[in-house]
Amino acid sequence: MKNKGLHRISLVAAVAAGLFSSGGSVYAGEDVKVLLEILKEKGIITQEEYDKKIKVAQDKEEIRAFNEAQDIRRANREIDKRAEDERKFKTQIYGQVSAGYYQASNMTSQNLDASGMSDQPKANNRVGVRVSRELDPDNTVMVTLESNFSARTGAVGRDSAGYGTANSGSPGATIFDREANVRWISKEYGTFILGRGPNLQNDLAGAFDSRSNWNFGGLKPIGRYIGSHSATGVNRADRLFRYISPNWKGFNLDTGVSFGGVAGNDERGTNYYIGGRYKNGNFEMGYNHAEVRLGGATTPTSIQDVNNRVDFLAAKYTLDKLTVNAGYIVTRSPSPATGGTFNTFVTNGRVDANTWFTGAVYRFTPQVSWNFGYYSVDDKTAQTSSNRNNDVRMFATGLTYSPYKEWDFFVDYATARRQAGATGAFTIYDKWGPDTGTVCSSTTGVGCAESKTNQSGVSVGALYRF
C-alpha cells in the first residue's frame, strides 16, 4: 500500500513537473498554486523548488501576456490602417426625390386648367455619386456626377423631371446634366471646380429665397422668366472653372469662367461671373455679377457678344424662429442693342427687367414651418411704353412638416397676376409638362405649363433625401 501511495505521489509530481517544463503553456493560477502547496506539504518538493516553479510560471505568464498584447497591437494597427484608408477614400451615393399632386389654372398656352401627379414640386429630383480622396488633412480631391430624373416616367437627364422625357435638343440628352466635375478642396487656398456644375448664381437663388428655391411659386420660376436662374448657362455651365476662396472674416469670394467657342452649343461664348457671400452672426448677404452668352449665334463668339447680364443682390436675417429675406435683381440684354424681348412660347430669360423679392420663414417647432414669398417683375424692355406689359406679381405661401431630417411633407399655394395683353410666357411651376394629353414642346410652348395670363394653383407632396 505504501508503494502504491508513493507511486501516486510520484505521478502527481511528474505531472506538476511537466506543467512547469519549458515546452508547455503555463498559467500560474490558483489551482496550480494549490497543487504545488500539496506537493510541498507532502515533502515531494522543497521550498526552494516550490519558489522556482512559481517564478517560472509567473515569468512564462508574463511572456504570454506580452505576446498577446503584441498581437492585439498588430491587429489594432491593421484596423487603424484600414479605417485611415476608408477615411481618405470615400464613395457616397446621394440624392432626393420630390413628388405630389397639383391643381392649377391656365397652365398651358391654351389657358387650360391642369391637375395630376407632379414631379419635383419642392426641389429638383436628383441622384448623384461623389468619390473623394483625402490627400492630406488640408487637401481633398472629389469627383461629382449628378443627374436630374423624373419620378413619373423614370426619364433621366436635363429637364427630364419637367418634361417627363429626356431632352433631345442641342447639345443633346445630357445624362449628368446637373454636375460632372472634379474639385480640389484646400483649407488654405480654397475650392477649385473644373467641369460642368452650378455657379454662384445657383447657390444664391436657393440660399436667399424664403421658398427655398422651390419649383412651385418661388424664385426659380421668376428667375427662368427674367434670365437670372435656370436659363441655360446662367446657373449652371459647361467647361466651367470655378474658384471659391477660404472664409475671411465671414466673407467668401466666388468667381468663375465658362470657356465657350464650341459650335452647336447654346453657351457659345465665354461666360464669366464674380461675386461673394458674407455672414456675420444672424445676418447674411450675397452678390453676383454675371456676363453670359446664351444661344442664337451661328458662329463661336466672345464675351463681347454677351446677351444676358445679371446683377443679383440679396440678404436675410434670422431672429429666433423668424427668418426674413429680401433681394433685388437687374437683368439686361445688351445684344442686340435694342434689348431683349420676352419669349412668347417658353420662359428662358434674356430680357431687360428689374425684379425684387421678399419673404419670411417662421418655425413653429423644429418640425413645422410656414413660409411666404412675394415677387415683383418690372418689364424694362426697349419697347414702347404701352407695350411694356410683361410685369408679374406673384405671391406664394406654404406649410412644411419635417418629422425626420430626410422627410418633408408640404402644402403650397401660389398665384401670379399679369397685365392684360402680356406677350411673355410665364409659369408658376418652373419648367413643366402637365399631364394634358399634349407633349410639351420647348420650341412652341404647346402643352407646356406657360401661359400669358393669370395663374394660380395648389400643390401637395413629399420630399425624401438620401
Sequence and secondary structure as in RCSB ss.txt:
>XXXX:A:sequence
MKNKGLHRISLVAAVAAGLFSSGGSVYAGEDVKVLLEILKEKGIITQEEYDKKIKVAQDKEEIRAFNEAQDIRRA
NREIDKRAEDERKFKTQIYGQVSAGYYQASNMTSQNLDASGMSDQPKANNRVGVRVSRELDPDNTVMVTLESNFS
ARTGAVGRDSAGYGTANSGSPGATIFDREANVRWISKEYGTFILGRGPNLQNDLAGAFDSRSNWNFGGLKPIGRY
IGSHSATGVNRADRLFRYISPNWKGFNLDTGVSFGGVAGNDERGTNYYIGGRYKNGNFEMGYNHAEVRLGGATTP
TSIQDVNNRVDFLAAKYTLDKLTVNAGYIVTRSPSPATGGTFNTFVTNGRVDANTWFTGAVYRFTPQVSWNFGYY
SVDDKTAQTSSNRNNDVRMFATGLTYSPYKEWDFFVDYATARRQAGATGAFTIYDKWGPDTGTVCSSTTGVGCAE
SKTNQSGVSVGALYRF
>XXXX:A:secstr
 HHHHHHHHHHHHHHHHHHTSTTS     HHHHHHHHHHHHTTSS HHHHHHHHHHHHHHHHHHHHHHHHHHHHH
HHHHHHHHHHHHHEEEEEEEEEEEEEEEESS STT   EEEEEESSSS  EEEEEEEEEEETTEEEEEEEEE B 
TTT  BSTTHHHHSS   STT   SS SEEEEEEEETTTEEEEEEEEE HHHHHHHHT TTTT SSSSHHHHHHH
HTSSSSTTTSEEEEEEEEE   BTTEEEEEEEE    TT S  S EEEEEEEEEETTEEEEEEEEEE  S  SS 
  GGG  EEEEEEEEEEEETTEEEEEEEEEEE  SSTT     SSS      EEEEEEEEEEESSSSEEEEEEEE
EEEE  SS GGG    EEEEEEEEEE SSTTEEEEEEEEEEEE TT  S B SSSS   SSSS   TTT TTSS 
BSS EEEEEEEEEEE 
